[in-house]
Amino acid sequence: MSIKQLKDAKNIASEKLDDWGTPKTIGEPLCHLKGLQIIENEDGSEGGIWECTPGRFTREIMQAELTTFLEGHCIFHPENGDPIEIKAGDVLFFPENSKGVWEIIETVRKAYLCYNLNKK
């Protein structure tokens, strides 16, 4: 595998990202996902850029995730915990099977890596 670089990821125009559709939203407005996958492995791990417009939806990623928020503002409401306010510059780690609701207040963009912790 070679080194992959995505220059100036924060400033890539939304129109240049792939359309990933609308998640199962909770109420209005209907949020919309876009992204750019830069790595995908046979073990199910993947990484890239993810963008979401305002709205609320349930997190359905069951893998562990390390993510850096590049822009925007949101709140993650964990199933068993206090809400986490997230803004540009924040780095988060979600353990496997982290469940909760995303509340996107201002369009967010993040760089992410999702992976399985217990795969051998």
Phi and psi in radians as a Rosetta constraint file:
Dihedral C 1 N 2 CA 2 C 2 CIRCULARHARMONIC -1.722 0.35
Dihedral N 2 CA 2 C 2 N 3 CIRCULARHARMONIC 2.869 0.35
Dihedral C 2 N 3 CA 3 C 3 CIRCULARHARMONIC -1.202 0.35
Dihedral N 3 CA 3 C 3 N 4 CIRCULARHARMONIC 2.377 0.35
Dihedral C 3 N 4 CA 4 C 4 CIRCULARHARMONIC -2.055 0.35
Dihedral N 4 CA 4 C 4 N 5 CIRCULARHARMONIC 2.393 0.35
Dihedral C 4 N 5 CA 5 C 5 CIRCULARHARMONIC -2.231 0.35
Dihedral N 5 CA 5 C 5 N 6 CIRCULARHARMONIC 2.358 0.35
Dihedral C 5 N 6 CA 6 C 6 CIRCULARHARMONIC -2.089 0.35
Dihedral N 6 CA 6 C 6 N 7 CIRCULARHARMONIC 1.787 0.35
Dihedral C 6 N 7 CA 7 C 7 CIRCULARHARMONIC -1.296 0.35
Dihedral N 7 CA 7 C 7 N 8 CIRCULARHARMONIC 2.397 0.35
Dihedral C 7 N 8 CA 8 C 8 CIRCULARHARMONIC 0.885 0.35
Dihedral N 8 CA 8 C 8 N 9 CIRCULARHARMONIC 0.876 0.35
Dihedral C 8 N 9 CA 9 C 9 CIRCULARHARMONIC -0.982 0.35
Dihedral N 9 CA 9 C 9 N 10 CIRCULARHARMONIC -0.555 0.35
Dihedral C 9 N 10 CA 10 C 10 CIRCULARHARMONIC -1.123 0.35
Dihedral N 10 CA 10 C 10 N 11 CIRCULARHARMONIC -0.545 0.35
Dihedral C 10 N 11 CA 11 C 11 CIRCULARHARMONIC -1.829 0.35
Dihedral N 11 CA 11 C 11 N 12 CIRCULARHARMONIC 0.174 0.35
Dihedral C 11 N 12 CA 12 C 12 CIRCULARHARMONIC -1.172 0.35
Dihedral N 12 CA 12 C 12 N 13 CIRCULARHARMONIC 2.269 0.35
Dihedral C 12 N 13 CA 13 C 13 CIRCULARHARMONIC -1.060 0.35
Dihedral N 13 CA 13 C 13 N 14 CIRCULARHARMONIC 2.417 0.35
Dihedral C 13 N 14 CA 14 C 14 CIRCULARHARMONIC -0.953 0.35
Dihedral N 14 CA 14 C 14 N 15 CIRCULARHARMONIC -0.607 0.35
Dihedral C 14 N 15 CA 15 C 15 CIRCULARHARMONIC -1.111 0.35
Dihedral N 15 CA 15 C 15 N 16 CIRCULARHARMONIC -0.347 0.35
Dihedral C 15 N 16 CA 16 C 16 CIRCULARHARMONIC -1.569 0.35
Dihedral N 16 CA 16 C 16 N 17 CIRCULARHARMONIC -0.099 0.35
Dihedral C 16 N 17 CA 17 C 17 CIRCULARHARMONIC -1.515 0.35
Dihedral N 17 CA 17 C 17 N 18 CIRCULARHARMONIC 2.681 0.35
Dihedral C 17 N 18 CA 18 C 18 CIRCULARHARMONIC -1.288 0.35
Dihedral N 18 CA 18 C 18 N 19 CIRCULARHARMONIC 2.515 0.35
Dihedral C 18 N 19 CA 19 C 19 CIRCULARHARMONIC -1.375 0.35
Dihedral N 19 CA 19 C 19 N 20 CIRCULARHARMONIC 2.067 0.35
Dihedral C 19 N 20 CA 20 C 20 CIRCULARHARMONIC -1.857 0.35
Dihedral N 20 CA 20 C 20 N 21 CIRCULARHARMONIC 0.136 0.35
Dihedral C 20 N 21 CA 21 C 21 CIRCULARHARMONIC 1.454 0.35
Dihedral N 21 CA 21 C 21 N 22 CIRCULARHARMONIC -2.875 0.35
Dihedral C 21 N 22 CA 22 C 22 CIRCULARHARMONIC -1.941 0.35
Dihedral N 22 CA 22 C 22 N 23 CIRCULARHARMONIC 2.178 0.35
Dihedral C 22 N 23 CA 23 C 23 CIRCULARHARMONIC -1.270 0.35
Dihedral N 23 CA 23 C 23 N 24 CIRCULARHARMONIC 3.050 0.35
Dihedral C 23 N 24 CA 24 C 24 CIRCULARHARMONIC -1.230 0.35
Dihedral N 24 CA 24 C 24 N 25 CIRCULARHARMONIC 1.623 0.35
Dihedral C 24 N 25 CA 25 C 25 CIRCULARHARMONIC -1.365 0.35
Dihedral N 25 CA 25 C 25 N 26 CIRCULARHARMONIC 2.807 0.35
Dihedral C 25 N 26 CA 26 C 26 CIRCULARHARMONIC -1.957 0.35
Dihedral N 26 CA 26 C 26 N 27 CIRCULARHARMONIC 1.789 0.35
Dihedral C 26 N 27 CA 27 C 27 CIRCULARHARMONIC 1.329 0.35
Dihedral N 27 CA 27 C 27 N 28 CIRCULARHARMONIC -2.752 0.35
Dihedral C 27 N 28 CA 28 C 28 CIRCULARHARMONIC -1.953 0.35
Dihedral N 28 CA 28 C 28 N 29 CIRCULARHARMONIC 2.676 0.35
Dihedral C 28 N 29 CA 29 C 29 CIRCULARHARMONIC -1.347 0.35
Dihedral N 29 CA 29 C 29 N 30 CIRCULARHARMONIC 2.887 0.35
Dihedral C 29 N 30 CA 30 C 30 CIRCULARHARMONIC -1.421 0.35
Dihedral N 30 CA 30 C 30 N 31 CIRCULARHARMONIC 2.003 0.35
Dihedral C 30 N 31 CA 31 C 31 CIRCULARHARMONIC -1.351 0.35
Dihedral N 31 CA 31 C 31 N 32 CIRCULARHARMONIC 2.815 0.35
Dihedral C 31 N 32 CA 32 C 32 CIRCULARHARMONIC -2.324 0.35
Dihedral N 32 CA 32 C 32 N 33 CIRCULARHARMONIC 2.413 0.35
Dihedral C 32 N 33 CA 33 C 33 CIRCULARHARMONIC -1.843 0.35
Dihedral N 33 CA 33 C 33 N 34 CIRCULARHARMONIC 2.471 0.35
Dihedral C 33 N 34 CA 34 C 34 CIRCULARHARMONIC -2.411 0.35
Dihedral N 34 CA 34 C 34 N 35 CIRCULARHARMONIC 2.793 0.35
Dihedral C 34 N 35 CA 35 C 35 CIRCULARHARMONIC -3.026 0.35
Dihedral N 35 CA 35 C 35 N 36 CIRCULARHARMONIC -3.131 0.35
Dihedral C 35 N 36 CA 36 C 36 CIRCULARHARMONIC -2.566 0.35
Dihedral N 36 CA 36 C 36 N 37 CIRCULARHARMONIC 1.950 0.35
Dihedral C 36 N 37 CA 37 C 37 CIRCULARHARMONIC -1.513 0.35
Dihedral N 37 CA 37 C 37 N 38 CIRCULARHARMONIC 2.199 0.35
Dihedral C 37 N 38 CA 38 C 38 CIRCULARHARMONIC -1.905 0.35
Dihedral N 38 CA 38 C 38 N 39 CIRCULARHARMONIC -0.220 0.35
Dihedral C 38 N 39 CA 39 C 39 CIRCULARHARMONIC -2.606 0.35
Dihedral N 39 CA 39 C 39 N 40 CIRCULARHARMONIC 2.426 0.35
Dihedral C 39 N 40 CA 40 C 40 CIRCULARHARMONIC -2.564 0.35
Dihedral N 40 CA 40 C 40 N 41 CIRCULARHARMONIC 2.222 0.35
Dihedral C 40 N 41 CA 41 C 41 CIRCULARHARMONIC -1.984 0.35
Dihedral N 41 CA 41 C 41 N 42 CIRCULARHARMONIC 2.804 0.35
Dihedral C 41 N 42 CA 42 C 42 CIRCULARHARMONIC -1.064 0.35
Dihedral N 42 CA 42 C 42 N 43 CIRCULARHARMONIC -0.445 0.35
Dihedral C 42 N 43 CA 43 C 43 CIRCULARHARMONIC -1.387 0.35
Dihedral N 43 CA 43 C 43 N 44 CIRCULARHARMONIC 0.032 0.35
Dihedral C 43 N 44 CA 44 C 44 CIRCULARHARMONIC 1.659 0.35
Dihedral N 44 CA 44 C 44 N 45 CIRCULARHARMONIC -0.124 0.35
Dihedral C 44 N 45 CA 45 C 45 CIRCULARHARMONIC -1.271 0.35
Dihedral N 45 CA 45 C 45 N 46 CIRCULARHARMONIC 2.615 0.35
Dihedral C 45 N 46 CA 46 C 46 CIRCULARHARMONIC -2.732 0.35
Dihedral N 46 CA 46 C 46 N 47 CIRCULARHARMONIC 2.774 0.35
Dihedral C 46 N 47 CA 47 C 47 CIRCULARHARMONIC -2.650 0.35
Dihedral N 47 CA 47 C 47 N 48 CIRCULARHARMONIC 2.772 0.35
Dihedral C 47 N 48 CA 48 C 48 CIRCULARHARMONIC 2.890 0.35
Dihedral N 48 CA 48 C 48 N 49 CIRCULARHARMONIC -2.604 0.35
Dihedral C 48 N 49 CA 49 C 49 CIRCULARHARMONIC -1.994 0.35
Dihedral N 49 CA 49 C 49 N 50 CIRCULARHARMONIC 2.423 0.35
Dihedral C 49 N 50 CA 50 C 50 CIRCULARHARMONIC -2.294 0.35
Dihedral N 50 CA 50 C 50 N 51 CIRCULARHARMONIC 2.353 0.35
Dihedral C 50 N 51 CA 51 C 51 CIRCULARHARMONIC -2.317 0.35
Dihedral N 51 CA 51 C 51 N 52 CIRCULARHARMONIC 2.473 0.35
Dihedral C 51 N 52 CA 52 C 52 CIRCULARHARMONIC -2.491 0.35
Dihedral N 52 CA 52 C 52 N 53 CIRCULARHARMONIC 2.350 0.35
Dihedral C 52 N 53 CA 53 C 53 CIRCULARHARMONIC -1.452 0.35
Dihedral N 53 CA 53 C 53 N 54 CIRCULARHARMONIC 2.909 0.35
Dihedral C 53 N 54 CA 54 C 54 CIRCULARHARMONIC -0.979 0.35
Dihedral N 54 CA 54 C 54 N 55 CIRCULARHARMONIC 2.521 0.35
Dihedral C 54 N 55 CA 55 C 55 CIRCULARHARMONIC 2.659 0.35
Dihedral N 55 CA 55 C 55 N 56 CIRCULARHARMONIC -3.046 0.35
Dihedral C 55 N 56 CA 56 C 56 CIRCULARHARMONIC -2.272 0.35
Dihedral N 56 CA 56 C 56 N 57 CIRCULARHARMONIC 2.423 0.35
Dihedral C 56 N 57 CA 57 C 57 CIRCULARHARMONIC -2.759 0.35
Dihedral N 57 CA 57 C 57 N 58 CIRCULARHARMONIC 2.809 0.35
Dihedral C 57 N 58 CA 58 C 58 CIRCULARHARMONIC -1.457 0.35
Dihedral N 58 CA 58 C 58 N 59 CIRCULARHARMONIC 2.351 0.35
Dihedral C 58 N 59 CA 59 C 59 CIRCULARHARMONIC -1.226 0.35
Dihedral N 59 CA 59 C 59 N 60 CIRCULARHARMONIC 2.193 0.35
Dihedral C 59 N 60 CA 60 C 60 CIRCULARHARMONIC -2.026 0.35
Dihedral N 60 CA 60 C 60 N 61 CIRCULARHARMONIC 0.117 0.35
Dihedral C 60 N 61 CA 61 C 61 CIRCULARHARMONIC -1.473 0.35
Dihedral N 61 CA 61 C 61 N 62 CIRCULARHARMONIC 2.075 0.35
Dihedral C 61 N 62 CA 62 C 62 CIRCULARHARMONIC -1.691 0.35
Dihedral N 62 CA 62 C 62 N 63 CIRCULARHARMONIC -0.113 0.35
Dihedral C 62 N 63 CA 63 C 63 CIRCULARHARMONIC -1.361 0.35
Dihedral N 63 CA 63 C 63 N 64 CIRCULARHARMONIC 2.899 0.35
Dihedral C 63 N 64 CA 64 C 64 CIRCULARHARMONIC -1.222 0.35
Dihedral N 64 CA 64 C 64 N 65 CIRCULARHARMONIC 2.648 0.35
Dihedral C 64 N 65 CA 65 C 65 CIRCULARHARMONIC -2.509 0.35
Dihedral N 65 CA 65 C 65 N 66 CIRCULARHARMONIC 2.317 0.35
Dihedral C 65 N 66 CA 66 C 66 CIRCULARHARMONIC -1.953 0.35
Dihedral N 66 CA 66 C 66 N 67 CIRCULARHARMONIC 2.221 0.35
Dihedral C 66 N 67 CA 67 C 67 CIRCULARHARMONIC -2.499 0.35
Dihedral N 67 CA 67 C 67 N 68 CIRCULARHARMONIC 2.519 0.35
Dihedral C 67 N 68 CA 68 C 68 CIRCULARHARMONIC -2.072 0.35
Dihedral N 68 CA 68 C 68 N 69 CIRCULARHARMONIC 2.134 0.35
Dihedral C 68 N 69 CA 69 C 69 CIRCULARHARMONIC -1.437 0.35
Dihedral N 69 CA 69 C 69 N 70 CIRCULARHARMONIC 2.175 0.35
Dihedral C 69 N 70 CA 70 C 70 CIRCULARHARMONIC -1.619 0.35
Dihedral N 70 CA 70 C 70 N 71 CIRCULARHARMONIC -0.560 0.35
Dihedral C 70 N 71 CA 71 C 71 CIRCULARHARMONIC -2.799 0.35
Dihedral N 71 CA 71 C 71 N 72 CIRCULARHARMONIC 2.838 0.35
Dihedral C 71 N 72 CA 72 C 72 CIRCULARHARMONIC 1.726 0.35
Dihedral N 72 CA 72 C 72 N 73 CIRCULARHARMONIC -2.998 0.35
Dihedral C 72 N 73 CA 73 C 73 CIRCULARHARMONIC -2.630 0.35
Dihedral N 73 CA 73 C 73 N 74 CIRCULARHARMONIC 2.282 0.35
Dihedral C 73 N 74 CA 74 C 74 CIRCULARHARMONIC -2.676 0.35
Dihedral N 74 CA 74 C 74 N 75 CIRCULARHARMONIC 2.998 0.35
Dihedral C 74 N 75 CA 75 C 75 CIRCULARHARMONIC -2.290 0.35
Dihedral N 75 CA 75 C 75 N 76 CIRCULARHARMONIC 2.303 0.35
Dihedral C 75 N 76 CA 76 C 76 CIRCULARHARMONIC -1.812 0.35
Dihedral N 76 CA 76 C 76 N 77 CIRCULARHARMONIC 2.213 0.35
Dihedral C 76 N 77 CA 77 C 77 CIRCULARHARMONIC -1.832 0.35
Dihedral N 77 CA 77 C 77 N 78 CIRCULARHARMONIC 1.647 0.35
Dihedral C 77 N 78 CA 78 C 78 CIRCULARHARMONIC -1.099 0.35
Dihedral N 78 CA 78 C 78 N 79 CIRCULARHARMONIC 2.588 0.35
Dihedral C 78 N 79 CA 79 C 79 CIRCULARHARMONIC -1.000 0.35
Dihedral N 79 CA 79 C 79 N 80 CIRCULARHARMONIC -0.670 0.35
Dihedral C 79 N 80 CA 80 C 80 CIRCULARHARMONIC -2.230 0.35
Dihedral N 80 CA 80 C 80 N 81 CIRCULARHARMONIC 1.179 0.35
Dihedral C 80 N 81 CA 81 C 81 CIRCULARHARMONIC 3.064 0.35
Dihedral N 81 CA 81 C 81 N 82 CIRCULARHARMONIC 3.110 0.35
Dihedral C 81 N 82 CA 82 C 82 CIRCULARHARMONIC -1.399 0.35
Dihedral N 82 CA 82 C 82 N 83 CIRCULARHARMONIC 2.629 0.35
Dihedral C 82 N 83 CA 83 C 83 CIRCULARHARMONIC -1.023 0.35
Dihedral N 83 CA 83 C 83 N 84 CIRCULARHARMONIC 2.540 0.35
Dihedral C 83 N 84 CA 84 C 84 CIRCULARHARMONIC -2.041 0.35
Dihedral N 84 CA 84 C 84 N 85 CIRCULARHARMONIC 1.999 0.35
Dihedral C 84 N 85 CA 85 C 85 CIRCULARHARMONIC -1.439 0.35
Dihedral N 85 CA 85 C 85 N 86 CIRCULARHARMONIC 2.334 0.35
Dihedral C 85 N 86 CA 86 C 86 CIRCULARHARMONIC -2.239 0.35
Dihedral N 86 CA 86 C 86 N 87 CIRCULARHARMONIC 2.334 0.35
Dihedral C 86 N 87 CA 87 C 87 CIRCULARHARMONIC -2.352 0.35
Dihedral N 87 CA 87 C 87 N 88 CIRCULARHARMONIC 2.937 0.35
Dihedral C 87 N 88 CA 88 C 88 CIRCULARHARMONIC -0.886 0.35
Dihedral N 88 CA 88 C 88 N 89 CIRCULARHARMONIC 2.366 0.35
Dihedral C 88 N 89 CA 89 C 89 CIRCULARHARMONIC 1.709 0.35
Dihedral N 89 CA 89 C 89 N 90 CIRCULARHARMONIC -0.256 0.35
Dihedral C 89 N 90 CA 90 C 90 CIRCULARHARMONIC -1.367 0.35
Dihedral N 90 CA 90 C 90 N 91 CIRCULARHARMONIC 2.509 0.35
Dihedral C 90 N 91 CA 91 C 91 CIRCULARHARMONIC -2.050 0.35
Dihedral N 91 CA 91 C 91 N 92 CIRCULARHARMONIC 2.305 0.35
Dihedral C 91 N 92 CA 92 C 92 CIRCULARHARMONIC -2.266 0.35
Dihedral N 92 CA 92 C 92 N 93 CIRCULARHARMONIC 2.616 0.35
Dihedral C 92 N 93 CA 93 C 93 CIRCULARHARMONIC -2.095 0.35
Dihedral N 93 CA 93 C 93 N 94 CIRCULARHARMONIC 2.188 0.35
Dihedral C 93 N 94 CA 94 C 94 CIRCULARHARMONIC -1.856 0.35
Dihedral N 94 CA 94 C 94 N 95 CIRCULARHARMONIC 2.072 0.35
Dihedral C 94 N 95 CA 95 C 95 CIRCULARHARMONIC -1.119 0.35
Dihedral N 95 CA 95 C 95 N 96 CIRCULARHARMONIC 2.867 0.35
Dihedral C 95 N 96 CA 96 C 96 CIRCULARHARMONIC -0.950 0.35
Dihedral N 96 CA 96 C 96 N 97 CIRCULARHARMONIC 2.568 0.35
Dihedral C 96 N 97 CA 97 C 97 CIRCULARHARMONIC 1.084 0.35
Dihedral N 97 CA 97 C 97 N 98 CIRCULARHARMONIC 0.464 0.35
Dihedral C 97 N 98 CA 98 C 98 CIRCULARHARMONIC -1.266 0.35
Dihedral N 98 CA 98 C 98 N 99 CIRCULARHARMONIC 2.094 0.35
Dihedral C 98 N 99 CA 99 C 99 CIRCULARHARMONIC -2.006 0.35
Dihedral N 99 CA 99 C 99 N 100 CIRCULARHARMONIC 2.613 0.35
Dihedral C 99 N 100 CA 100 C 100 CIRCULARHARMONIC 2.912 0.35
Dihedral N 100 CA 100 C 100 N 101 CIRCULARHARMONIC -2.946 0.35
Dihedral C 100 N 101 CA 101 C 101 CIRCULARHARMONIC -2.123 0.35
Dihedral N 101 CA 101 C 101 N 102 CIRCULARHARMONIC 2.273 0.35
Dihedral C 101 N 102 CA 102 C 102 CIRCULARHARMONIC -1.467 0.35
Dihedral N 102 CA 102 C 102 N 103 CIRCULARHARMONIC 2.297 0.35
Dihedral C 102 N 103 CA 103 C 103 CIRCULARHARMONIC -2.078 0.35
Dihedral N 103 CA 103 C 103 N 104 CIRCULARHARMONIC 1.763 0.35
Dihedral C 103 N 104 CA 104 C 104 CIRCULARHARMONIC -1.549 0.35
Dihedral N 104 CA 104 C 104 N 105 CIRCULARHARMONIC 2.023 0.35
Dihedral C 104 N 105 CA 105 C 105 CIRCULARHARMONIC -1.588 0.35
Dihedral N 105 CA 105 C 105 N 106 CIRCULARHARMONIC -0.785 0.35
Dihedral C 105 N 106 CA 106 C 106 CIRCULARHARMONIC -2.305 0.35
Dihedral N 106 CA 106 C 106 N 107 CIRCULARHARMONIC 2.387 0.35
Dihedral C 106 N 107 CA 107 C 107 CIRCULARHARMONIC -0.715 0.35
Dihedral N 107 CA 107 C 107 N 108 CIRCULARHARMONIC 2.235 0.35
Dihedral C 107 N 108 CA 108 C 108 CIRCULARHARMONIC -1.944 0.35
Dihedral N 108 CA 108 C 108 N 109 CIRCULARHARMONIC 2.643 0.35
Dihedral C 108 N 109 CA 109 C 109 CIRCULARHARMONIC -2.370 0.35
Dihedral N 109 CA 109 C 109 N 110 CIRCULARHARMONIC 2.367 0.35
Dihedral C 109 N 110 CA 110 C 110 CIRCULARHARMONIC -2.432 0.35
Dihedral N 110 CA 110 C 110 N 111 CIRCULARHARMONIC 2.685 0.35
Dihedral C 110 N 111 CA 111 C 111 CIRCULARHARMONIC -1.697 0.35
Dihedral N 111 CA 111 C 111 N 112 CIRCULARHARMONIC 2.340 0.35
Dihedral C 111 N 112 CA 112 C 112 CIRCULARHARMONIC -2.390 0.35
Dihedral N 112 CA 112 C 112 N 113 CIRCULARHARMONIC 2.738 0.35
Dihedral C 112 N 113 CA 113 C 113 CIRCULARHARMONIC -2.413 0.35
Dihedral N 113 CA 113 C 113 N 114 CIRCULARHARMONIC 2.052 0.35
Dihedral C 113 N 114 CA 114 C 114 CIRCULARHARMONIC -1.860 0.35
Dihedral N 114 CA 114 C 114 N 115 CIRCULARHARMONIC 2.371 0.35
Dihedral C 114 N 115 CA 115 C 115 CIRCULARHARMONIC -2.728 0.35
Dihedral N 115 CA 115 C 115 N 116 CIRCULARHARMONIC 2.864 0.35
Dihedral C 115 N 116 CA 116 C 116 CIRCULARHARMONIC -1.686 0.35
Dihedral N 116 CA 116 C 116 N 117 CIRCULARHARMONIC 2.113 0.35
Dihedral C 116 N 117 CA 117 C 117 CIRCULARHARMONIC -1.268 0.35
Dihedral N 117 CA 117 C 117 N 118 CIRCULARHARMONIC -0.588 0.35
Dihedral C 117 N 118 CA 118 C 118 CIRCULARHARMONIC -1.755 0.35
Dihedral N 118 CA 118 C 118 N 119 CIRCULARHARMONIC 0.189 0.35
Dihedral C 118 N 119 CA 119 C 119 CIRCULARHARMONIC -1.347 0.35
Dihedral N 119 CA 119 C 119 N 120 CIRCULARHARMONIC 2.450 0.35
